[in-house]
Amino acid sequence: MVRRKKKKKKRPAWGIPKGIVLLATPEGWRTSVLTDSGTLCGRLDVPVNTDPQDARAAAAVMVTELARDFHGTDVEVTWDPPREAWAWTAHVTLAADDQPPSPDAEG
């Protein structure tokens, strides 16, 4: 029998994360990571009964690792005050060390 050569799969070219939506559902914690090029949706790998503060921390770690692994950059996650008891949103920004120099900077 002839076997085909396995092709290496390319990683998707996701943009740098810009925001997070975290939802508590009866089935577990769901996330949507907003990027320049689209939205990545999935389940957060924590137990269903995880405290919301711990779920937010786990989502922030997931996004910072995503930015570091795929883009080689550090990001900071800032959570907004919740509007609903079961939903949270966050802004993701480049860490201060990774900010591009401003045009006004002397150099």
Residue pairs with C-beta under 8 A, 6 or more apart in sequence:
11 70
13 37
14 35
14 37
14 38
14 40
14 66
14 70
15 35
15 36
15 37
15 38
16 35
16 36
16 67
16 71
16 73
16 75
16 92
16 94
17 33
17 34
17 35
17 63
17 66
17 67
17 75
17 92
18 34
18 35
18 36
18 91
18 92
19 33
19 34
19 89
19 90
19 91
19 92
20 31
20 32
20 33
20 34
20 59
20 60
20 63
20 77
20 88
20 89
20 90
20 92
21 31
21 32
21 34
21 87
21 88
21 89
22 29
22 30
22 31
22 44
22 55
22 56
22 59
22 87
22 88
22 89
22 90
23 29
23 30
23 31
23 86
23 87
24 52
24 55
24 86
24 87
25 86
26 48
27 43
27 48
28 43
28 44
28 46
28 47
28 48
29 43
29 44
29 46
29 48
29 50
29 55
29 58
29 59
30 41
30 42
30 43
30 44
31 41
31 42
31 43
31 44
31 59
31 62
32 39
32 40
32 41
33 39
33 40
33 41
33 62
33 63
33 66
44 55
44 58
44 59
44 62
45 58
46 54
46 55
46 58
50 58
52 88
56 79
56 88
56 90
59 77
59 90
60 77
60 79
60 90
63 75
63 77
63 92
64 74
64 75
64 77
67 73
67 74
67 75
67 92
68 74
73 94
73 95
73 98
74 94
74 95
74 97
74 98
75 92
75 93
75 94
75 95
75 98
76 92
76 93
76 94
76 95
76 96
77 90
77 91
77 92
78 90
78 91
78 92
78 93
79 88
79 89
79 90
80 88
80 89
80 90
80 91
82 88
101 107
